[in-house]
């Protein structure tokens, strides 16, 4: 039976490259001189630091531009409110990877509402779609591409 998986995986190598480019720009740009602005990756997500809230927000804009140039969707990112501690302001940007349960249910619901001849099941941060005909699976892909789900989707493991 033909099947494929709907996943949401962050291209970490592109994120690393974008962060490196953003760090270089933050070091070299005149308006960031003396602001101690940095952008780095840690276990919680991306961390943007500067000595004022305005400079931290400006550094976040630079990071977004670099991610967009590298074709990394901003749907993966969830910026938190800026936190000021002492002389530094930091912005934690959480990275959303995988399809969480609620979004998976919405995807399955959209497929059922479309009355396509496929079955959808949620498995470990991904949704498996199976059907008898390849055309039904391709119609499902087209449906999910058009849907506004606020999650970046990729289609993997297409099997006949």
Backbone torsions as a table, in degrees:
resi	resn	phi	psi	omega
1	UNK	NA	127.7	179.5
2	UNK	-63.2	144.8	179.3
3	UNK	-155.9	164.6	171.2
4	UNK	-154.7	165.3	-179.9
5	UNK	-111.9	139.4	173.3
6	UNK	-102.0	118.9	-176.8
7	UNK	-129.6	168.3	174.2
8	UNK	-135.6	92.8	-177.6
9	UNK	-114.4	132.4	179.5
10	UNK	-78.7	130.6	174.5
11	UNK	-77.8	87.0	-171.8
12	UNK	-61.9	-32.9	179.7
13	UNK	-64.8	-38.5	177.4
14	UNK	-69.7	-36.1	176.8
15	UNK	-63.6	-43.6	177.6
16	UNK	-60.9	-43.8	179.2
17	UNK	-62.8	-42.5	179.6
18	UNK	-64.3	-40.1	178.3
19	UNK	-64.9	-39.4	177.4
20	UNK	-63.0	-44.0	178.7
21	UNK	-64.0	-42.2	-179.6
22	UNK	-64.9	-40.9	179.1
23	UNK	-61.2	-42.9	178.6
24	UNK	-63.0	-42.2	-179.9
25	UNK	-66.4	-39.2	179.6
26	UNK	-64.5	-33.1	178.5
27	UNK	-72.9	-33.6	-170.8
28	UNK	-94.7	-26.9	-174.3
29	UNK	-69.9	140.3	-176.5
30	UNK	-63.5	-40.6	-177.0
31	UNK	-71.2	-9.6	176.3
32	UNK	-104.2	3.5	178.9
33	UNK	-63.6	129.2	177.3
34	UNK	77.0	6.4	-179.4
35	UNK	-97.1	-6.5	-179.6
36	UNK	55.5	37.0	-179.1
37	UNK	-76.4	130.5	178.1
38	UNK	-138.0	156.0	174.1
39	UNK	-136.2	124.0	-177.2
40	UNK	-147.1	163.8	178.5
41	UNK	-103.2	136.0	174.4
42	UNK	-135.0	-173.1	-175.1
43	UNK	-67.2	-24.6	-179.4
44	UNK	-86.5	-19.2	-177.7
45	UNK	148.4	-136.0	178.2
46	UNK	-104.2	140.9	-178.2
47	UNK	-122.4	121.8	178.6
48	UNK	-110.5	127.6	-179.8
49	UNK	-128.1	147.4	172.6
50	UNK	-161.1	172.6	-177.1
51	UNK	-87.5	-0.6	173.6
52	UNK	-146.3	158.9	-177.7
53	UNK	-65.0	-38.8	-179.9
54	UNK	-63.4	-42.4	179.2
55	UNK	-68.4	-35.3	177.2
56	UNK	-65.2	-41.9	177.9
57	UNK	-65.8	-38.9	177.8
58	UNK	-65.3	-39.0	177.2
59	UNK	-65.0	-37.6	177.4
60	UNK	-63.2	-38.5	177.3
61	UNK	-63.9	-40.6	178.0
62	UNK	-61.7	-43.7	179.2
63	UNK	-62.7	-42.9	178.6
64	UNK	-60.4	-42.4	179.0
65	UNK	-61.1	-43.3	-178.9
66	UNK	-67.6	-38.4	177.2
67	UNK	-65.1	-41.8	-179.9
68	UNK	-65.2	-39.1	178.6
69	UNK	-63.9	-31.3	-179.5
70	UNK	-90.8	9.8	176.7
71	UNK	61.6	36.7	172.4
72	UNK	-97.0	122.5	-177.0
73	UNK	-66.1	138.8	178.0
74	UNK	-78.7	-4.0	176.3
75	UNK	-68.0	-21.2	177.9
76	UNK	-71.8	-19.4	-168.4
77	UNK	-102.6	142.3	178.3
78	UNK	-132.4	89.5	-177.8
79	UNK	-71.1	138.2	177.4
80	UNK	-93.4	173.8	178.4
81	UNK	-70.3	144.6	177.8
82	UNK	-62.4	138.4	177.6
83	UNK	-115.9	128.6	178.2
84	UNK	-105.6	122.8	176.6
85	UNK	-129.2	114.2	-178.8
86	UNK	64.6	-119.8	-177.5
87	UNK	-98.9	-2.1	-177.3
88	UNK	-117.0	148.4	174.3
89	UNK	-115.5	135.6	179.6
90	UNK	-128.3	146.2	175.9
91	UNK	-121.8	119.5	175.8
92	UNK	-93.4	128.4	179.1
93	UNK	-114.7	108.5	179.6
94	UNK	-78.5	144.6	-178.9
95	UNK	-107.3	125.0	-179.1
96	UNK	-95.6	116.4	178.9
97	UNK	-125.9	138.6	-177.9
98	UNK	88.7	164.0	179.4
99	UNK	-100.1	111.5	-178.6
100	UNK	-71.6	164.5	-173.4
101	UNK	-53.2	-45.1	-177.3
102	UNK	-65.2	-44.6	178.6
103	UNK	-66.3	-36.3	176.7
104	UNK	-61.6	-41.5	178.3
105	UNK	-64.7	-37.4	178.2
106	UNK	-65.3	-41.3	178.8
107	UNK	-62.7	-47.1	179.3
108	UNK	-61.5	-40.8	178.6
109	UNK	-62.4	-42.4	179.0
110	UNK	-63.1	-38.9	-179.8
111	UNK	-67.6	-41.9	178.7
112	UNK	-66.7	-38.9	179.2
113	UNK	-64.4	-30.8	179.7
114	UNK	-76.7	-10.0	178.2
115	UNK	56.4	40.1	174.5
116	UNK	-81.1	153.9	-177.2
117	UNK	-87.3	61.0	178.4
118	UNK	-137.0	160.9	174.7
119	UNK	-114.6	140.5	179.4
120	UNK	-123.2	135.0	177.3
121	UNK	-136.3	142.5	-178.8
122	UNK	-90.7	128.6	-179.7
123	UNK	-141.6	114.3	170.3
124	UNK	43.1	59.6	175.8
125	UNK	76.1	16.7	175.6
126	UNK	-147.1	165.3	178.6
127	UNK	-121.2	124.8	177.9
128	UNK	-96.2	129.7	179.5
129	UNK	-113.8	126.6	177.0
130	UNK	-127.0	149.0	179.1
131	UNK	-162.3	169.8	-178.0
132	UNK	-83.4	-30.9	-175.5
133	UNK	-117.4	142.4	178.5
134	UNK	-62.3	-35.1	-179.9
135	UNK	-61.4	-38.2	178.3
136	UNK	-64.3	-39.8	179.2
137	UNK	-67.1	-39.4	178.9
138	UNK	-68.1	-34.4	175.8
139	UNK	-66.6	-36.3	177.1
140	UNK	-65.3	-41.6	177.1
141	UNK	-60.5	-44.9	179.9
142	UNK	-62.8	-40.6	178.7
143	UNK	-61.1	-45.0	-177.4
144	UNK	-71.6	-30.4	176.8
145	UNK	-66.2	-37.2	-178.2
146	UNK	-79.1	-23.8	-177.3
147	UNK	-69.8	140.5	177.9
148	UNK	-95.0	93.4	-173.4
149	UNK	-105.8	-4.6	-178.3
150	UNK	60.5	25.4	175.8
151	UNK	-138.1	135.5	176.6
152	UNK	-79.5	124.6	-175.8
153	UNK	-112.5	143.8	170.3
154	UNK	-127.6	153.5	179.8
155	UNK	-113.7	123.4	-175.2
156	UNK	-131.1	167.4	174.0
157	UNK	55.6	44.8	177.3
158	UNK	-70.8	120.0	-178.2
159	UNK	-125.8	141.0	177.2
160	UNK	-93.3	NA	NA
